[in-house]
């Protein structure tokens, strides 16, 4: 999808330096991928301490179980 963006040139230059990406498109794509990954990890981290843990669950037995 073609999109026109007004990007801060200093920010874009920093993105080129730290990412090693050769083009604007590649740098912006990499930045979006990393932004999304970081936000998804944050959602997973928010679940810590909220899920119940069954200490009697035998995960090794579940691996060996035939589906």
Secondary structure, DSSP 8 states (H G I E B T S, - for coil): --------HHHHHHHHHHH--SSHHHHHHHHHHHHHHHHHHHHHHHHTTTS---TT--HHHHHHS--
